[in-house]
Amino acid sequence: MSILSIILHFAIPLSSCNNRLGRNGLNSCYLFCLFISQLFVVIAFISVLKNEYCISISYDTWFNLASFDASWILAIDIISLTMCFLINIISLSVYIYALEYLELDANLSRFICFFALFSGFMLTLVTGGTLIQLFIGWEGVGLASFLLINYWYRRLEATKSALQALVFNRIGDLGFVIGMFLIISEFGTTDIYTLNLLNSIPTFHNLLTDIIVLCLFLAAAGKSAQYGLHSWLLSAMEGPTPVSALLHSATMVTAGVFLMIRLSSIIQNSGSLLLVMCFIGALTALTGSFSAFFKYDLKKITAFSSVSQLGLMICACGSANFLAGFVHLVSHAFFKALLFLVCGAVILSYAYHEQDQRLIGAIRFKNTILGIFFLVAFYGLVGFPFSSGFIQKSMCFKAFFQVLE
């Protein structure tokens, strides 16, 4: 089912090579793919919850290199299925929104193809049972994000922003590649389940393991926009608002956090580096929050809130509470996607697509429904009592204060 759902997403860019479908045909085809993919994920999710197991589906050997065999493995468990559910539901919501947002755009078919490519690579990333598969999805998401940010390629700022995102992500990719090769040399496998099992054995803990964790954290820091590598996330606002909603919710920017959670057995055995992760995550959360005070652009303020929340997720992982980081990832995806979509609707409601918050106001009087949705997203973001944000942020802060003690 996972294979089929991934193929369904990749089928759209391939079908775009044939102009017979047209805009409406391509649109209908992709909506059908999203619905079918989500149906498969829900069925698999119910099956795994009911039987309480995880599945590792191994296909034929992909390639051989000396004594190293690389197989194509699908990891079907609670983490991967939750991420698949999240990706599909967010993609569907943002896509329906984008159809109205870009209704008059002459290149909507191109947007659909890039969008489908992005979702397909993200599904490849979260269902990958080996680091090699995860890396393919990792790189594919980076490529698709470049195409989406540069969607309005005739605008110079959009092109510069897309290139900046590409360059900053290459820094993280370097850490991923080095870490993966070190893992192969140390453990002789890239199977994620096997790696987590091996790292429960004390004899496997050494200096090389710490270097591997450092490389993986560099990869996560680049993709999840941690302090020093976060500027690309602000520049990504040059893309259409649906792109911003997609990048900042459950997809690209959370890939780094997902990597930390997926390899939690390796990460948590490096005590000194956990403290570094916790410190950098806390620093990112603080700088992201305070930097938003000096911005007037509505989308960039929301982007800084994403930087802050990503810092909180990494901080939770650095506190060795990976459950808190994952819960925050899931919760944040929904209210951040909603917040960006509301911001896009507000921007469109002004004649010149105004983004300066000093010139925007009284949303609740102009559009009551929009105002209600904005408040819902706002309460989730600030962690208002009885909201999902309150619960998961409490878990993150509790983990952080336990480290301080």
Order of alpha helices (4+ residues) and beta strands (2+ residues): alpha-alpha-beta-beta-alpha-alpha-alpha-alpha-alpha-alpha-alpha-alpha-alpha-alpha-alpha-alpha-alpha-alpha-alpha-alpha
